[in-house]
Amino acid sequence: MRAWAKRILPLLRRREGLLLGVALLLLLFFDHTSPAFLQPQNLLGMTRHIAEIGIMSLGMTMVLLTAGIDLSVGSMLGLSAAVLGRVWQESHSLPLAILSALGVGLLAGAGNGWLVAQVGMPPLIVTLATLAIYRGLALGLLKAHSVHDFPEGFFWLGQGLIGKGDWGLPTQLVLWFFLAIWGHLALSHTSFGRGLYAIGGNEEAARLSGLPVGKLKVLAYTLSGLGAAVAALV
């Protein structure tokens, strides 16, 4: 067997390697069917769409590590966006609108965490209920009306580029990149991250070891809400 094959086969046996292989095959398939698929503008355009989901996934990862789930993350995004629009509409203060959106995301996530960790309700039931509640609140705030007339500088978060020319990077992609680094460091090099892994592995053992299981769970769900709020801004 050739040397390169010996290096690749162990990678493909891992789940991450298999997913990477499937992704590469899909890239080749779409490039074959559409010559414009791998053009810089198309690839960078796609990152605008996936960055929003990527930012939300960072907080969701922390929830999943505790053996929980957050079905309300999309509704928290919608609620944060609705609060952003409504506060801007009423005050015309962009900093206040942004802080309000982030605060609502934090509170919504913390509410999920409190019900799961302190009340002891199953996360599936809690977040399925809050999915509907937060969505209803968002609809009630905006009453099916759009919000416009935001200042030009605000659109830089969702439509701007860092750099010039065809290879300018979308701002939300750069934001996602730095948040992903922060998430990796938090999970790999802090007691918080190790605590989440311990809770997901064996919650009772983690509790008997002295870990503040309830607080860590609430923090994980709170960060999921914050991630949804940040995604709402971009």
URDARA-V990681 format. One line per field, one symbol per residue. phi: phi as a letter, one per 40 degrees, with the letter a starting at -180 (. if undefined). psi: psi as a letter, one per 40 degrees, with the letter a starting at -180 (. if undefined). A space follows every 10 residues. Layout:
# URDARA-V990681
phi: ???
psi: ???
This chain:
# URDARA-V990681
phi: .cccccccdc cccccccccc cccccccccc cccadccccd cccccccccc cdcccccccc dcccccgbab cccccccccc cccdcccccc bfbcdccccc cccccccccc cdcccccccg cccccdcccc dccccccccc ccfgbcbbgc cdcccccbbc bbhbgcbccd ccccccdccc cdccccccbb cccccccccc cacccccccg ccdccccccc cccccccccc cccb
psi: hidddddddd ddeidddddd dddddddddd dddhdedeid ddddddddde dddddddddd dddddefaig eedddddddd dddddddddd dfhddddddd dddddddddd ddddddddde ihdddddddd dddddddddd defeiihafi idddeddeei ihiiadehhh dddddddddd ddddddddei dddddddddd dgddddddee igdddddddd dddddddddd ddd.
